[in-house]
Each structure stands twice: as structure tokens, then as C-alpha cells.
Amino acid sequence: MAPIDRCLASVARLTLSQPSIRPAVPLIPRFLAPALVQSRQASVVRTKKTTKKKAVPKDFKRHNLEKREFPQYTLCDAMRVLRAVEVGQPPATIKYEIHINLKTARNGPVIKNSIRLPNPVQSDWQIAVICPEGSDIATAATAAGAVAVGEETLFEAIRQEKIDFDRLICHENSEKALNKAGLGKILGPKGLMPSKRMKTIVNDVVKSIRDSAGAADYRERQGVIRMAIGQLGHTPDQLKANIQALLKKVKSECAEISEEVSKEVHEVILSTTNGPALSLNAKLNDPESGITVESLSGVM
């Protein structure tokens, strides 16, 4: 009989010669072990870097006029440059335009009004009047020069984009009919929607038509007021009178709003239809420039 040591050695050699068989790990479906799947995927997920948006400044950016490289011109110098640029253009189509830069907040109240300039830029205004059709008001408005009067007929023409007028006036008796017609989306973008603030909803239509002849509307957009300020044939004195009248009214409106938000005139720029924009220095003429007021008078 073989000793027990040899038996144990032979058994050990037998176990080492055979490959080890490990029990197969059963595959667990994902829906049965969601926590295990989530823990594996969590290690792979990359976190996105969040970038902070730049804060929008509360006020519109305005340059320091004293340190700016661009020169400033007297009114006569600016007119001489702009008239030279417009040589060869039809004088009737060229207008002087003014740009008033304001120091104001972005989300503050805006200036919107109309003004009758001392020297009108456009005198052939086409005015329409909303008033009861066939009434004495309609007859008086037509006699005063209105090109169109009425309510429903005028509303239907506006809906069809047949707007052959430059200004729209509404009588107080027709204000409800105007609001009911819902024409704000058509007239609003064109600046023709009547309102009491703009003094286009009135009781005396004839007086409003006469006052509107030569009047001009202006509105602040992005901190700038832009409007036509003169004709190419205006003299420096006439253009100066128009600019002073507009600045006086704008400054008075800024003073009324200043209780809520700070608003003031920063810079006045003059340009023409095809010309560059020139910053003004609040002077009429420089004697050393050699430019005379008479040389800038009349159409070229």
C-alpha cells in the first residue's frame, strides 16, 4: 500500500494539470440594476463650463468730446463741407439732418414730440382727419386742406396700406372708433398713430391742421434724436434758428424727465442726405476761417 504522502502529491499534480473553471458571472439586465449603470455613467459625464455673460452697461456709451480725435466744426464750416459733398444732387431732395446724442439710461423714458420749426423743412404736408363722415367737422377739415376725411372709409384704406398722407389727426368724437378699429400695428411703426400726448387727438381739427403745416415729429431711439432740420437752400441764420428751437424744446423735456432719470444733451451732429456727420461746437462762424454767411445762402 502506497504511503499517504504519495497519494496527496498525485492528487495535487492532477488538480494543477486541469484548467481552473470559474463560475460564470451572470449578466444582469440594466433595467434590473439601474443604480449600477448610473454609477458607471456618472464617472464618464463631463461637466460643461459655464461662462458668465458680460453685463450690459446701464447708460449709452458717449465719447469724451475734449479728448476725442475727431474735430468739431462751426455751423458755417459744417455747411460749407456738406454743401460741397452735395454738388450735383437735386436740391429739392437734399435736407440737413440733425443728430442729438443724449446722456441717458438704456431703460429710461424716451423723448417723443413734435415741433413747428421757425423755418419749415417741408411745407406740402398731406393731412388726413378721422371724424364722423358727412359731419360739419369733415366739411371744415376738407376746406382747411385735409386730403382724406371719415371713419370707416379711411380705416379700410389704411388696412389696405393705401396711406397717401404724412400726418393723421383724429377728432375726440372718433377716438373710440379709432381704438375699436385696431390700427396700431399699421400706424404705430410709421409714426402716424394719433394720441393725446402727440396732440393729434384734438377738439379743434381746423386749428390742428394749420398748426401741423410745417411741424416735424421727432423721437429718441437708442439715446439719439434724429430729424430733418433744414433745406439745402436755408441760410446759416435760418438753420441756426431751427437748431436752437429744437435744442430748447429737447432740453426742457430733459429737465422734466430728470426727476426720474438723468438725461441731458451731450453732442449735436449735423449731416445731409448723402454727406458725412460733423460734430458742432455751438458757434455760428469763425472769423479766421474766411467763410461769409452770404456765400452759404441760397441753392447751389
ZIFEN-V190430 format. One record per backbone hydrogen bond with DSSP energy under -0.5 kcal/mol. CO is the residue of the C=O (numbers start at 1). NH is the residue of the N-H. If there is no record, write none. Layout:
# ZIFEN-V190430
co=CO nh=NH
co=CO nh=NH
This chain:
# ZIFEN-V190430
co=3 nh=7
co=4 nh=8
co=5 nh=9
co=6 nh=10
co=7 nh=11
co=8 nh=12
co=9 nh=13
co=10 nh=14
co=11 nh=15
co=12 nh=16
co=13 nh=17
co=14 nh=18
co=20 nh=22
co=24 nh=26
co=27 nh=29
co=29 nh=32
co=29 nh=33
co=30 nh=33
co=33 nh=37
co=34 nh=38
co=35 nh=39
co=36 nh=40
co=37 nh=41
co=38 nh=42
co=39 nh=43
co=41 nh=44
co=41 nh=45
co=49 nh=51
co=58 nh=106
co=63 nh=65
co=64 nh=67
co=64 nh=68
co=71 nh=279
co=73 nh=281
co=74 nh=78
co=75 nh=79
co=76 nh=80
co=77 nh=81
co=78 nh=82
co=79 nh=83
co=80 nh=84
co=81 nh=85
co=82 nh=86
co=84 nh=87
co=86 nh=89
co=90 nh=93
co=90 nh=94
co=91 nh=94
co=94 nh=232
co=95 nh=273
co=96 nh=229
co=96 nh=230
co=97 nh=271
co=98 nh=227
co=99 nh=101
co=99 nh=269
co=100 nh=225
co=101 nh=266
co=101 nh=267
co=102 nh=104
co=103 nh=264
co=104 nh=60
co=105 nh=108
co=111 nh=220
co=113 nh=218
co=115 nh=117
co=115 nh=216
co=118 nh=120
co=123 nh=125
co=125 nh=127
co=126 nh=166
co=126 nh=167
co=127 nh=147
co=127 nh=148
co=128 nh=169
co=129 nh=131
co=129 nh=150
co=130 nh=171
co=132 nh=135
co=135 nh=139
co=136 nh=140
co=137 nh=141
co=138 nh=142
co=139 nh=143
co=140 nh=144
co=141 nh=145
co=141 nh=146
co=142 nh=145
co=148 nh=129
co=150 nh=131
co=151 nh=155
co=152 nh=156
co=153 nh=157
co=154 nh=158
co=155 nh=159
co=156 nh=160
co=157 nh=162
co=158 nh=161
co=161 nh=163
co=162 nh=164
co=167 nh=128
co=169 nh=130
co=170 nh=202
co=171 nh=174
co=172 nh=175
co=174 nh=178
co=175 nh=179
co=176 nh=180
co=177 nh=181
co=178 nh=182
co=178 nh=183
co=183 nh=186
co=183 nh=187
co=184 nh=188
co=187 nh=191
co=187 nh=192
co=187 nh=193
co=188 nh=191
co=195 nh=200
co=195 nh=201
co=196 nh=199
co=200 nh=170
co=200 nh=202
co=202 nh=172
co=203 nh=205
co=204 nh=208
co=205 nh=209
co=206 nh=210
co=207 nh=211
co=208 nh=212
co=209 nh=213
co=212 nh=214
co=212 nh=215
co=214 nh=117
co=216 nh=115
co=218 nh=113
co=219 nh=226
co=221 nh=224
co=223 nh=102
co=224 nh=221
co=224 nh=226
co=225 nh=100
co=227 nh=98
co=230 nh=96
co=231 nh=234
co=233 nh=298
co=235 nh=239
co=236 nh=240
co=237 nh=241
co=238 nh=242
co=239 nh=243
co=240 nh=244
co=241 nh=245
co=242 nh=246
co=243 nh=247
co=244 nh=248
co=245 nh=249
co=246 nh=250
co=247 nh=251
co=248 nh=252
co=249 nh=253
co=250 nh=254
co=251 nh=255
co=252 nh=256
co=253 nh=257
co=254 nh=258
co=256 nh=259
co=257 nh=260
co=257 nh=261
co=264 nh=103
co=267 nh=101
co=268 nh=280
co=269 nh=99
co=270 nh=278
co=271 nh=97
co=276 nh=278
co=278 nh=270
co=279 nh=73
co=283 nh=75
co=284 nh=76
co=285 nh=287
co=286 nh=289
co=286 nh=290
co=287 nh=290
co=292 nh=296
co=293 nh=296
co=294 nh=297
